[in-house]
Amino acid sequence: MGSQVKLPPLRPARPARKVASAEARQVLNSLRHIVRSLRISSRNAEQQTGLSGAQLFVLQCLSRQSPCSVNELAAHTATDQSSVSVVVSRLVARGYVRRTASKVDRRRVELWLTPSGRGLLDAAPEAAQDRLLNALAQLKKADTSALAGILARVVELAEVPNDTTSLFFEEGPALVAAKGRARGRR
């Protein structure tokens, strides 16, 4: 007799989902509008400046708060330090940002917008992330807290990986590393 192939165990079938409620459709449509706005903004930024939307957003944040550290910039962009660091490295390589040691504390690295970075921003569109953060800032603290908790619960229930986040439409360190490993397997 031939050898038998062992198949992986089947995942238990999920119960049939009811038709989405009007509220669920409204939530999904709102998320679609936000994601679409971010995607279009990123595409426009790329066409107009050659930068991703995330890179433009980081430059715009840095133009308002310069010099600053990577950690401070992460706070201004409301994202993870490692994700901002990846974007900053790309901007440094292109000559739009420079890193220098602080004159006050030599252990601290300060980020500065270069003249070419400032020039680029003069003709750049506003980053959608800025509009989104401004909109969230207009909400009452209780509403923002409730929204944060509800979205965190949706992420959990939908079994969305809850790992390090990157800026919108920018490959973060985990994605860059995963792509590198995938290329090595080819």
N, C-alpha and C positions, 0 to 999 in steps of 0.2 A: 504494500500500500504506500501511496505517496505521503509526503509529510504535510501536515496540516498547518495552515497559516493562522497564527493567533491574531485575532482582531482586537483592537483596543475596546474597552468597555464602552457601551453607549451611554451618553449622558441622559439622565432621566428627562423625559419629555416635559416641557413646560405646559401648564394648563393653557387652554385656548384663551387668548386675550379678548376681552370685550372690545367693542367699538370704542375708540377714543372719545372721551367726553369733550364737550365744547371747551372746557377749561384746559384740558390737556392739549387740544389742538391750538388753543391760543398761546400756551406756553411754548410749544414747539415752533409755532410761527414767529413768536418773538425771538426765540433763539436763532431761527433761520435768518431773520432780518439782521440781527446783530452780526452773525457770522458772515453773511453776504456783504454787509457794510465794511467789515474788517477786510474781507478778501478783495473787494473792489478798491478800497483805500490802499491796500498793499500793492495791488497791480498798478494803480495810478502812480504811487510813489516810485515804483520800479521804472515805469515808463518815463517819468519826468526827471528822476534823479539818478537812476541806476542803483538805488538802494532798496532793500526790502522795507516793508512797512515797519517792521520791528527796528531796523537800523535807523530809519527816519525818526521813529518815536524816541529812541535812546538819544539821538542827536538833539532833538527838541527839548527833552528833559535836561540834558546837559547844558543847553544854551541858557536855561533858566537858573541853573544851579551849578556854576562852574567856578572854582574847581570843586570836585567832590571825589569821594572814594567809590569803589565798586559797590560796597555795601550801602552807601548812601544813595547811589544811583539805583540800586535794586529796590530800595524803599520808595524812591520817586516813581519808578515804573511799576510798582506793586507786583514784583515778581521775584524769582529766586536769584541769589547772587551768582550761582554758576552759569545760569542762562544769560544774565547780563554780561558776565565776563567773556563769554563766547562772542557775543555781538560786539562788545568793545574791542576785542582782539581784531575782528574783521575791520572795524572802523579805524583802528590804529594802522593796520596794514595798508589801508587806502589813503592814509594821510589826513583824515578828518578829525581825529582825536589824538592827543599825545598824553603819555604817562610820564609823570615826573615824581621824584621823591619830594616829600613835603619839607619845606625849610624849617618848620617847627618840630616835626617828628619824622626823622629819617626812615622809620619803619613804615610810615604811611605813604601809600602811592596815591597821588592825586591825578585826576583825569581833567584834561582841558580841551576845549573845543579849539581847533586850529583855525587860522584865517580861511583856509579853503573849506573847512566845515561850516563856518559862519556864512561864507559866500553861497554854499550849496543850499543852506536853509532859507536864504532870501527868496529863492524861486520855488521852494518846496511847498507842497500842499500840507494842510494840517493832518496829522496822524489820527486815524479813527480811534485809537486807544486813548488819546487825549480827550476826545469828545465823550467817550464811554466813562472815563474816570471823572470828568466834570459832571456828567449826569448822575453818577453814583454819589458824588459829593453833595448834590442837591437834595438827596433823599434824607429823611429823618434817620438818625442813628438806629432807632429801633427797626425801621424798615430795612436798612442795610444789613443789620444783624440777622433779621428774619430771613432775608433773601440768601445770605451766606449759608445759614444753617439748612435751609430747604435745598439749595443747590448741592451742598455737600451730601445730603441724604440721597438725592437723585443720583449723584455720581456713585454712591455706595450701592444703591439698589440696582442700578444699571450695570454694575460690575465693571465700571470704567476704571482702567488702571489709575491709581492715585499716586503716581511717582512724581519725580521732580518736573515741575511745569516749565515750559519755555514761553517766550513771548509769542504772540499770535503769528503764525505763518513764518516762523523762524525755527530752524532746527537747533534744538538744545543739545547739551553735551551727551545725553543718553542716545539721541537719534544719530548724532554724528558718529559716535562710537559704534553703534549698531550697524550703520551703513558701512563703516570701515571693516567690521568683521564679516559682513555679508559679501563685500567685494573680495575679501581674502579667500572665500570659499569657492569662488567661481573658477 
